[in-house]
């Protein structure tokens, strides 16, 4: 089929053609970036904490007023001993945070390779930990050793944090020492030096969105003694955690008058923590999916409407072509080819707009660069959508009887 007559026909309907081209272009630009955001959110939602989430729950334990640091430390020790002896509990430890907990002032610190280093200190998130932390979280120690009981110090919010040794994630070890020699090396916390005595495979920090600290987690041997409260992380033997949660709360409440555990939100499973942490991401992904669907429907509707209008305007032209020997298949191919040209024009313009929009989003929302295949997928989707949308009007045009079409109005 020759394309020149089709192009010439489109030239006589410049405004209508331009409107569809612009609609296709804007749809491709928006859908490509929306698909990219949805894919990014899905990947983000699926990111593992590397913990045994199915067997973990968290107790947010607040303290009543009037207790000093010595009393709080004794209470934490007694609570942990009680929790570890609860039926159905495998292990437990205390901390100042937990994976996906969100931000608080006591979760971020920085590491230096040289005590005199003035810039480019590596930001990290950290967990107060003890010799039970690795087993409780269900993470893997891939090099070095775990903490010993005698290395765990009681540290308050305003005390210096200068442990002799720390455990770091493999991604942090590789970032600090790309040659793979992190184990045994000394790094510098704000309050002093610490040796890397162990490396765990991976562990997500408390923050769900932080490119500068993503996966860079440090375990510090300390019991966090804070008058405001403490976090207990408990690992159960069974995925049915309700009996263990009930028994754990009963064991803690047996020593009443010293703590406050909120009836709602005081105890949460890691599954609930994940759901709440990523609720916004899930909503954004759903919203973007709906926007994509509506835009595609609007574009399909525009193509159907314009094609139907052109069929009604060209009844006489179609009738003449049919009288000269054009078959129904020729008419179908004509409208499908015409639609392909219109959508192709929109695709070319839309691909350019898609990448320009992505550059803007990268600056505003710190999104990564959109891969080239996404606009291509969007273009294929629009080509297919265009062909499906034009099929109805084209089929109607192909069925117009020649005599009826060329009859005077």
ABEGO torsion letter per residue (X at the ends): XBAAAAAAAAAABAAAAAAAAAAAAAAAAAAAAAAAAAAAAAAAAABBAGBBAAABBBBBBBBBBGBBAAAAAAAAAAAAAAAAABBGBABBBBBABBBGAEBBAAABBBBBABAABABGBBBBBBBBBBAAAAAAAGBBBABEBBBBAAABBBBBAABBBBBABBBBBAAAAAAABAAGAABGBBBBBAAEBBBBABBBABBBBABABBAAABGBBBBBBBBBBBAAEBBBBBBBABABAAAAAAAAAAAAAABBGABBBBABGABBBAAAAAAAAAAAAAAAAAAAAAAAAAAAAAAAAAAAAAAAAAAAAAAAAAAAAAAAGBBAAAAAAAAAAAAAAAAAAAAAAAAAAAAAAAAAAAAAAGBBBBBAAAAAAAAAAAAAAAAAAAAAAAAAAAABBAAAAABBX
